[in-house]
């Protein structure tokens, strides 16, 4: 172990990093950030957007909000139930129609489902 005289002042470590390397690193980072800003300005110019938008600007409609959501839901439910409990055409040109849901469930219970696997029920 080396001995230091008591009168010697403490000094900083000079071998950790040099001032030149720190300054050069800052310059390089600054140039990269500046280059990215210039590249963004070239790729996304604001001047072209300003030229495209000329007054008078189009009027955009306000969003249509429901004035009475529970009543809208009740009307929707009524329409759906009317379809589920009636006869009608789903696709008339192709000959596809619908029957009331209760009748469809009774026919399915009576006739079964074709190609449905038959197995022992637990």
Secondary structure, 3 states (H helix, E strand, C coil): CCCCCCCCCCCCCCCCCCHHHHHHHHHHHHHHHHHHHHHHHHHCCHHHHHHHCCCCCCCCCCCCCCCCHHHHHHHHHHHHHHHHCCCEEEEHHHCEEECCHHHHHHHHHHHCCCCCCCCCCC
